[in-house]
Structure formats: C-alpha cells, structure tokens
Amino acid sequence: MSKVQEAPVVRPLVVVLWISLLGAAGARSADAAPPAGKSDPKAAELAAWAAAQPVMQKYCALCHHQRGTMATKRKLGHFDMTSYPLGGHHAATIGATISKVLGLTGQRARMPFNKPGAVTGSELALVKAWIDAWQAADTAGAHGVAAAHS
C-alpha cells in the first residue's frame, strides 16, 4: 500500500471548512447576536480571511506556514499562518504589519521575501479587504489587548 503524500500547505477548501466549523462550534446564542441591521465584525473578518487565504497561501506560506519549505523558527515566530487566528508575535498587529510589508502604507513592498511587490491587483485587493475586516474586528474588541512586539 502506497503512502499518500500530504500537501505542503493547507488546501483553501479545508481552511474554509475549518472556519465554518469553528464558527458553528463557537456560535453565539440568539440573545447574544448583534442587533438587527448590525454586522458581526468577527464574522466579516472570517469571511474576508476565507477569500484572502488562497492569496496568503500562494505568497506567504513558503515562509510563514509550518509546512513551508523556507519556514524557520524565527519566521514563524514573527507571523505563523498555519492556523487561524494567525500566530506569532505580530499577530496582535497583523493588519498593520501586513499592510506595511505589502506596500499598502505607501512604503516600498518588502514581501513576499522571494519577490517583493508580487502581490498586486485583485489579489492585493483581497488581502486589503481582509486587513480592513481584521482591523474593524480589532477595533470592536474581537482580538483582545494587543501584545507588545518582542
């Protein structure tokens, strides 16, 4: 019997299913649901992540996923996208951090490591939409208190 080789990164469908299951397992009771007409910032963040995750896999997983071929303890310590919510000491400020390294703040893009500035067009728009949703959820208190960078 031959052994099936595992994919080097999590497949987008698996992540979407995982996020769906996480949402179902952590679903709030009806009395804790947002008032009618109000959106749930955390749900919006998760939906935006599901859309942006394939782009992040394409450009970031090489270094920032535990199965990435260029992943190191240091790189994963900065930003680990092996699971969601993201890990690493930049996790508490990940929206601002990714905006900066992808050049969304007006500075020169520094990532992806092997081809800075490669994330463009509709792919960059998906990441930006996730960053915006992450920041909205963070402002709403969905992520707790930001940890200091070490």
Buried (B, 14 or more C-beta within 10 A) or exposed (E): EEEEEEEEBBEBEEBBEBBEEBBEEEEEEEEEEEEEEEEBBBBBBBBBBBBBBBBBBBBBBBBBBBEBEEBEEEBBEBBBBBEBBBBBBBBBBBBBBBBBBBBBEEEEBEBBBEEBEBBEEEBBBBBBBBBBBBBBBBEBEBBEEEEEEE
